[in-house]
Amino acid sequence: MSEVGVTRYYHSLDDKIKTIPFADQMSFDLDQYVTDKALNGLYLTLAEEEKKIRQDPAARVTDLLKKVFGSE
């Protein structure tokens, strides 16, 4: 985010918002927000893949998956 300037623009905007009375309560950590959303997306993708592996024996392509999900 810092490479493309997102962090710099966010901090500039956040600094301006903090000058408004009572607005500092609305601030949040952009890096934490992006990290949380990325992890949520990762967990969703993992859940979808696990569902596919559980439902479709052909998706169990490794020996470990076959052993864990009962195809051996």
Jmol script that loads the backbone (N, CA, C; Angstrom):
load data "model"
ATOM      1  N   MET A   1       0.829  -1.183   0.000  1.00  0.00           N
ATOM      2  CA  MET A   1       0.000   0.000   0.000  1.00  0.00           C
ATOM      3  C   MET A   1       0.874   1.247   0.000  1.00  0.00           C
ATOM      4  N   SER A   2       1.989   1.169   0.691  1.00  0.00           N
ATOM      5  CA  SER A   2       2.852   2.353   0.726  1.00  0.00           C
ATOM      6  C   SER A   2       3.536   2.585  -0.621  1.00  0.00           C
ATOM      7  N   GLU A   3       3.788   1.514  -1.372  1.00  0.00           N
ATOM      8  CA  GLU A   3       4.444   1.655  -2.675  1.00  0.00           C
ATOM      9  C   GLU A   3       3.599   2.449  -3.668  1.00  0.00           C
ATOM     10  N   VAL A   4       2.288   2.329  -3.584  1.00  0.00           N
ATOM     11  CA  VAL A   4       1.414   3.043  -4.528  1.00  0.00           C
ATOM     12  C   VAL A   4       0.825   4.320  -3.931  1.00  0.00           C
ATOM     13  N   GLY A   5       1.181   4.627  -2.676  1.00  0.00           N
ATOM     14  CA  GLY A   5       0.774   5.887  -2.075  1.00  0.00           C
ATOM     15  C   GLY A   5      -0.519   5.867  -1.282  1.00  0.00           C
ATOM     16  N   VAL A   6      -1.135   4.722  -1.151  1.00  0.00           N
ATOM     17  CA  VAL A   6      -2.404   4.639  -0.431  1.00  0.00           C
ATOM     18  C   VAL A   6      -2.240   5.070   1.017  1.00  0.00           C
ATOM     19  N   THR A   7      -1.197   4.583   1.664  1.00  0.00           N
ATOM     20  CA  THR A   7      -0.977   4.909   3.067  1.00  0.00           C
ATOM     21  C   THR A   7      -0.775   6.406   3.255  1.00  0.00           C
ATOM     22  N   ARG A   8       0.013   7.018   2.392  1.00  0.00           N
ATOM     23  CA  ARG A   8       0.276   8.460   2.500  1.00  0.00           C
ATOM     24  C   ARG A   8      -1.017   9.254   2.343  1.00  0.00           C
ATOM     25  N   TYR A   9      -1.830   8.907   1.342  1.00  0.00           N
ATOM     26  CA  TYR A   9      -3.096   9.624   1.129  1.00  0.00           C
ATOM     27  C   TYR A   9      -4.056   9.412   2.300  1.00  0.00           C
ATOM     28  N   TYR A  10      -4.094   8.200   2.823  1.00  0.00           N
ATOM     29  CA  TYR A  10      -4.978   7.925   3.948  1.00  0.00           C
ATOM     30  C   TYR A  10      -4.563   8.731   5.172  1.00  0.00           C
ATOM     31  N   HIS A  11      -3.267   8.737   5.483  1.00  0.00           N
ATOM     32  CA  HIS A  11      -2.804   9.473   6.659  1.00  0.00           C
ATOM     33  C   HIS A  11      -3.056  10.974   6.508  1.00  0.00           C
ATOM     34  N   SER A  12      -2.902  11.486   5.300  1.00  0.00           N
ATOM     35  CA  SER A  12      -3.190  12.904   5.064  1.00  0.00           C
ATOM     36  C   SER A  12      -4.671  13.198   5.319  1.00  0.00           C
ATOM     37  N   LEU A  13      -5.543  12.357   4.809  1.00  0.00           N
ATOM     38  CA  LEU A  13      -6.978  12.515   5.023  1.00  0.00           C
ATOM     39  C   LEU A  13      -7.329  12.359   6.500  1.00  0.00           C
ATOM     40  N   ASP A  14      -6.722  11.363   7.141  1.00  0.00           N
ATOM     41  CA  ASP A  14      -6.995  11.112   8.558  1.00  0.00           C
ATOM     42  C   ASP A  14      -6.569  12.305   9.411  1.00  0.00           C
ATOM     43  N   ASP A  15      -5.434  12.906   9.089  1.00  0.00           N
ATOM     44  CA  ASP A  15      -4.974  14.087   9.834  1.00  0.00           C
ATOM     45  C   ASP A  15      -5.966  15.243   9.694  1.00  0.00           C
ATOM     46  N   LYS A  16      -6.527  15.412   8.508  1.00  0.00           N
ATOM     47  CA  LYS A  16      -7.512  16.482   8.296  1.00  0.00           C
ATOM     48  C   LYS A  16      -8.801  16.199   9.061  1.00  0.00           C
ATOM     49  N   ILE A  17      -9.215  14.949   9.079  1.00  0.00           N
ATOM     50  CA  ILE A  17     -10.440  14.575   9.798  1.00  0.00           C
ATOM     51  C   ILE A  17     -10.268  14.821  11.296  1.00  0.00           C
ATOM     52  N   LYS A  18      -9.078  14.552  11.818  1.00  0.00           N
ATOM     53  CA  LYS A  18      -8.836  14.718  13.255  1.00  0.00           C
ATOM     54  C   LYS A  18      -8.933  16.173  13.705  1.00  0.00           C
ATOM     55  N   THR A  19      -8.852  17.116  12.781  1.00  0.00           N
ATOM     56  CA  THR A  19      -8.990  18.525  13.162  1.00  0.00           C
ATOM     57  C   THR A  19     -10.449  18.904  13.391  1.00  0.00           C
ATOM     58  N   ILE A  20     -11.367  18.054  12.961  1.00  0.00           N
ATOM     59  CA  ILE A  20     -12.791  18.299  13.167  1.00  0.00           C
ATOM     60  C   ILE A  20     -13.148  17.802  14.572  1.00  0.00           C
ATOM     61  N   PRO A  21     -13.821  18.633  15.378  1.00  0.00           N
ATOM     62  CA  PRO A  21     -14.180  18.191  16.730  1.00  0.00           C
ATOM     63  C   PRO A  21     -14.989  16.881  16.704  1.00  0.00           C
ATOM     64  N   PHE A  22     -14.642  15.985  17.572  1.00  0.00           N
ATOM     65  CA  PHE A  22     -15.295  14.682  17.755  1.00  0.00           C
ATOM     66  C   PHE A  22     -15.070  13.711  16.600  1.00  0.00           C
ATOM     67  N   ALA A  23     -14.388  14.109  15.561  1.00  0.00           N
ATOM     68  CA  ALA A  23     -14.184  13.227  14.406  1.00  0.00           C
ATOM     69  C   ALA A  23     -13.069  12.214  14.647  1.00  0.00           C
ATOM     70  N   ASP A  24     -12.176  12.487  15.593  1.00  0.00           N
ATOM     71  CA  ASP A  24     -11.068  11.554  15.815  1.00  0.00           C
ATOM     72  C   ASP A  24     -11.559  10.180  16.268  1.00  0.00           C
ATOM     73  N   GLN A  25     -12.770  10.097  16.772  1.00  0.00           N
ATOM     74  CA  GLN A  25     -13.342   8.810  17.168  1.00  0.00           C
ATOM     75  C   GLN A  25     -13.653   7.945  15.959  1.00  0.00           C
ATOM     76  N   MET A  26     -13.728   8.526  14.792  1.00  0.00           N
ATOM     77  CA  MET A  26     -14.058   7.780  13.581  1.00  0.00           C
ATOM     78  C   MET A  26     -12.822   7.181  12.913  1.00  0.00           C
ATOM     79  N   SER A  27     -11.628   7.534  13.362  1.00  0.00           N
ATOM     80  CA  SER A  27     -10.393   7.050  12.754  1.00  0.00           C
ATOM     81  C   SER A  27     -10.257   5.548  12.960  1.00  0.00           C
ATOM     82  N   PHE A  28      -9.580   4.920  12.021  1.00  0.00           N
ATOM     83  CA  PHE A  28      -9.284   3.504  12.150  1.00  0.00           C
ATOM     84  C   PHE A  28      -7.933   3.222  11.512  1.00  0.00           C
ATOM     85  N   ASP A  29      -7.386   2.068  11.791  1.00  0.00           N
ATOM     86  CA  ASP A  29      -6.078   1.665  11.297  1.00  0.00           C
ATOM     87  C   ASP A  29      -6.255   1.030   9.918  1.00  0.00           C
ATOM     88  N   LEU A  30      -5.844   1.753   8.887  1.00  0.00           N
ATOM     89  CA  LEU A  30      -6.013   1.279   7.510  1.00  0.00           C
ATOM     90  C   LEU A  30      -5.256  -0.025   7.276  1.00  0.00           C
ATOM     91  N   ASP A  31      -4.037  -0.105   7.773  1.00  0.00           N
ATOM     92  CA  ASP A  31      -3.254  -1.327   7.577  1.00  0.00           C
ATOM     93  C   ASP A  31      -3.935  -2.534   8.212  1.00  0.00           C
ATOM     94  N   GLN A  32      -4.470  -2.353   9.420  1.00  0.00           N
ATOM     95  CA  GLN A  32      -5.171  -3.454  10.093  1.00  0.00           C
ATOM     96  C   GLN A  32      -6.439  -3.837   9.327  1.00  0.00           C
ATOM     97  N   TYR A  33      -7.154  -2.839   8.818  1.00  0.00           N
ATOM     98  CA  TYR A  33      -8.376  -3.087   8.046  1.00  0.00           C
ATOM     99  C   TYR A  33      -8.068  -3.918   6.808  1.00  0.00           C
ATOM    100  N   VAL A  34      -7.042  -3.519   6.066  1.00  0.00           N
ATOM    101  CA  VAL A  34      -6.679  -4.239   4.844  1.00  0.00           C
ATOM    102  C   VAL A  34      -6.204  -5.650   5.178  1.00  0.00           C
ATOM    103  N   THR A  35      -5.422  -5.787   6.243  1.00  0.00           N
ATOM    104  CA  THR A  35      -4.954  -7.108   6.663  1.00  0.00           C
ATOM    105  C   THR A  35      -6.127  -8.003   7.038  1.00  0.00           C
ATOM    106  N   ASP A  36      -7.073  -7.468   7.805  1.00  0.00           N
ATOM    107  CA  ASP A  36      -8.254  -8.248   8.190  1.00  0.00           C
ATOM    108  C   ASP A  36      -9.056  -8.697   6.982  1.00  0.00           C
ATOM    109  N   LYS A  37      -9.260  -7.800   6.021  1.00  0.00           N
ATOM    110  CA  LYS A  37     -10.030  -8.154   4.819  1.00  0.00           C
ATOM    111  C   LYS A  37      -9.291  -9.201   3.991  1.00  0.00           C
ATOM    112  N   ALA A  38      -7.972  -9.080   3.902  1.00  0.00           N
ATOM    113  CA  ALA A  38      -7.189 -10.071   3.150  1.00  0.00           C
ATOM    114  C   ALA A  38      -7.279 -11.445   3.812  1.00  0.00           C
ATOM    115  N   LEU A  39      -7.182 -11.474   5.138  1.00  0.00           N
ATOM    116  CA  LEU A  39      -7.299 -12.749   5.849  1.00  0.00           C
ATOM    117  C   LEU A  39      -8.694 -13.338   5.706  1.00  0.00           C
ATOM    118  N   ASN A  40      -9.724 -12.490   5.766  1.00  0.00           N
ATOM    119  CA  ASN A  40     -11.092 -12.980   5.567  1.00  0.00           C
ATOM    120  C   ASN A  40     -11.233 -13.614   4.190  1.00  0.00           C
ATOM    121  N   GLY A  41     -10.654 -12.983   3.180  1.00  0.00           N
ATOM    122  CA  GLY A  41     -10.694 -13.538   1.828  1.00  0.00           C
ATOM    123  C   GLY A  41      -9.951 -14.854   1.736  1.00  0.00           C
ATOM    124  N   LEU A  42      -8.814 -14.941   2.404  1.00  0.00           N
ATOM    125  CA  LEU A  42      -8.037 -16.179   2.415  1.00  0.00           C
ATOM    126  C   LEU A  42      -8.820 -17.305   3.073  1.00  0.00           C
ATOM    127  N   TYR A  43      -9.422 -17.018   4.238  1.00  0.00           N
ATOM    128  CA  TYR A  43     -10.204 -18.043   4.934  1.00  0.00           C
ATOM    129  C   TYR A  43     -11.416 -18.476   4.119  1.00  0.00           C
ATOM    130  N   LEU A  44     -12.044 -17.548   3.425  1.00  0.00           N
ATOM    131  CA  LEU A  44     -13.181 -17.892   2.568  1.00  0.00           C
ATOM    132  C   LEU A  44     -12.739 -18.819   1.443  1.00  0.00           C
ATOM    133  N   THR A  45     -11.606 -18.504   0.830  1.00  0.00           N
ATOM    134  CA  THR A  45     -11.077 -19.340  -0.244  1.00  0.00           C
ATOM    135  C   THR A  45     -10.733 -20.735   0.266  1.00  0.00           C
ATOM    136  N   LEU A  46     -10.112 -20.809   1.451  1.00  0.00           N
ATOM    137  CA  LEU A  46      -9.793 -22.105   2.045  1.00  0.00           C
ATOM    138  C   LEU A  46     -11.053 -22.912   2.337  1.00  0.00           C
ATOM    139  N   ALA A  47     -12.080 -22.251   2.848  1.00  0.00           N
ATOM    140  CA  ALA A  47     -13.336 -22.943   3.153  1.00  0.00           C
ATOM    141  C   ALA A  47     -13.986 -23.486   1.889  1.00  0.00           C
ATOM    142  N   GLU A  48     -13.957 -22.709   0.819  1.00  0.00           N
ATOM    143  CA  GLU A  48     -14.534 -23.166  -0.445  1.00  0.00           C
ATOM    144  C   GLU A  48     -13.765 -24.363  -1.001  1.00  0.00           C
ATOM    145  N   GLU A  49     -12.445 -24.320  -0.901  1.00  0.00           N
ATOM    146  CA  GLU A  49     -11.624 -25.429  -1.379  1.00  0.00           C
ATOM    147  C   GLU A  49     -11.856 -26.686  -0.533  1.00  0.00           C
ATOM    148  N   GLU A  50     -11.961 -26.516   0.768  1.00  0.00           N
ATOM    149  CA  GLU A  50     -12.224 -27.667   1.630  1.00  0.00           C
ATOM    150  C   GLU A  50     -13.582 -28.280   1.318  1.00  0.00           C
ATOM    151  N   LYS A  51     -14.570 -27.444   1.082  1.00  0.00           N
ATOM    152  CA  LYS A  51     -15.905 -27.949   0.734  1.00  0.00           C
ATOM    153  C   LYS A  51     -15.837 -28.770  -0.550  1.00  0.00           C
ATOM    154  N   LYS A  52     -15.087 -28.258  -1.527  1.00  0.00           N
ATOM    155  CA  LYS A  52     -14.952 -28.979  -2.796  1.00  0.00           C
ATOM    156  C   LYS A  52     -14.256 -30.320  -2.582  1.00  0.00           C
ATOM    157  N   ILE A  53     -13.208 -30.324  -1.752  1.00  0.00           N
ATOM    158  CA  ILE A  53     -12.468 -31.558  -1.484  1.00  0.00           C
ATOM    159  C   ILE A  53     -13.349 -32.568  -0.760  1.00  0.00           C
ATOM    160  N   ARG A  54     -14.158 -32.101   0.175  1.00  0.00           N
ATOM    161  CA  ARG A  54     -15.035 -33.018   0.918  1.00  0.00           C
ATOM    162  C   ARG A  54     -16.131 -33.613   0.029  1.00  0.00           C
ATOM    163  N   GLN A  55     -16.642 -32.816  -0.909  1.00  0.00           N
ATOM    164  CA  GLN A  55     -17.764 -33.261  -1.741  1.00  0.00           C
ATOM    165  C   GLN A  55     -17.325 -34.064  -2.967  1.00  0.00           C
ATOM    166  N   ASP A  56     -16.139 -33.792  -3.485  1.00  0.00           N
ATOM    167  CA  ASP A  56     -15.710 -34.403  -4.739  1.00  0.00           C
ATOM    168  C   ASP A  56     -14.430 -35.200  -4.530  1.00  0.00           C
ATOM    169  N   PRO A  57     -14.523 -36.519  -4.491  1.00  0.00           N
ATOM    170  CA  PRO A  57     -13.326 -37.331  -4.299  1.00  0.00           C
ATOM    171  C   PRO A  57     -12.247 -37.068  -5.354  1.00  0.00           C
ATOM    172  N   ALA A  58     -12.619 -36.649  -6.541  1.00  0.00           N
ATOM    173  CA  ALA A  58     -11.639 -36.363  -7.592  1.00  0.00           C
ATOM    174  C   ALA A  58     -10.785 -35.141  -7.256  1.00  0.00           C
ATOM    175  N   ALA A  59     -11.239 -34.307  -6.336  1.00  0.00           N
ATOM    176  CA  ALA A  59     -10.478 -33.124  -5.931  1.00  0.00           C
ATOM    177  C   ALA A  59      -9.387 -33.477  -4.931  1.00  0.00           C
ATOM    178  N   ARG A  60      -9.393 -34.703  -4.462  1.00  0.00           N
ATOM    179  CA  ARG A  60      -8.378 -35.159  -3.503  1.00  0.00           C
ATOM    180  C   ARG A  60      -7.169 -35.648  -4.299  1.00  0.00           C
ATOM    181  N   VAL A  61      -6.352 -34.711  -4.709  1.00  0.00           N
ATOM    182  CA  VAL A  61      -5.307 -35.000  -5.689  1.00  0.00           C
ATOM    183  C   VAL A  61      -3.971 -35.425  -5.099  1.00  0.00           C
ATOM    184  N   THR A  62      -3.784 -35.286  -3.796  1.00  0.00           N
ATOM    185  CA  THR A  62      -2.521 -35.712  -3.186  1.00  0.00           C
ATOM    186  C   THR A  62      -2.778 -36.868  -2.242  1.00  0.00           C
ATOM    187  N   ASP A  63      -1.712 -37.601  -1.950  1.00  0.00           N
ATOM    188  CA  ASP A  63      -1.839 -38.725  -1.012  1.00  0.00           C
ATOM    189  C   ASP A  63      -2.321 -38.253   0.355  1.00  0.00           C
ATOM    190  N   LEU A  64      -1.834 -37.089   0.791  1.00  0.00           N
ATOM    191  CA  LEU A  64      -2.254 -36.557   2.089  1.00  0.00           C
ATOM    192  C   LEU A  64      -3.742 -36.237   2.098  1.00  0.00           C
ATOM    193  N   LEU A  65      -4.243 -35.593   1.052  1.00  0.00           N
ATOM    194  CA  LEU A  65      -5.687 -35.286   0.980  1.00  0.00           C
ATOM    195  C   LEU A  65      -6.502 -36.571   0.955  1.00  0.00           C
ATOM    196  N   LYS A  66      -6.032 -37.575   0.230  1.00  0.00           N
ATOM    197  CA  LYS A  66      -6.734 -38.852   0.175  1.00  0.00           C
ATOM    198  C   LYS A  66      -6.768 -39.508   1.561  1.00  0.00           C
ATOM    199  N   LYS A  67      -5.652 -39.406   2.277  1.00  0.00           N
ATOM    200  CA  LYS A  67      -5.593 -40.001   3.604  1.00  0.00           C
ATOM    201  C   LYS A  67      -6.493 -39.247   4.588  1.00  0.00           C
ATOM    202  N   VAL A  68      -6.426 -37.914   4.570  1.00  0.00           N
ATOM    203  CA  VAL A  68      -7.195 -37.104   5.515  1.00  0.00           C
ATOM    204  C   VAL A  68      -8.695 -37.205   5.257  1.00  0.00           C
ATOM    205  N   PHE A  69      -9.078 -37.218   3.975  1.00  0.00           N
ATOM    206  CA  PHE A  69     -10.501 -37.216   3.637  1.00  0.00           C
ATOM    207  C   PHE A  69     -11.036 -38.596   3.278  1.00  0.00           C
ATOM    208  N   GLY A  70     -10.270 -39.626   3.532  1.00  0.00           N
ATOM    209  CA  GLY A  70     -10.769 -40.979   3.466  1.00  0.00           C
ATOM    210  C   GLY A  70     -10.885 -41.622   2.099  1.00  0.00           C
ATOM    211  N   SER A  71     -10.034 -41.292   1.162  1.00  0.00           N
ATOM    212  CA  SER A  71     -10.112 -41.924  -0.161  1.00  0.00           C
ATOM    213  C   SER A  71      -9.162 -43.104  -0.285  1.00  0.00           C
ATOM    214  N   GLU A  72      -8.426 -43.416   0.761  1.00  0.00           N
ATOM    215  CA  GLU A  72      -7.493 -44.550   0.694  1.00  0.00           C
ATOM    216  C   GLU A  72      -8.087 -45.738   1.393  1.00  0.00           C
TER     217      GLU A  72
END
end "model"
wireframe off; spacefill off
backbone 0.3
color backbone group
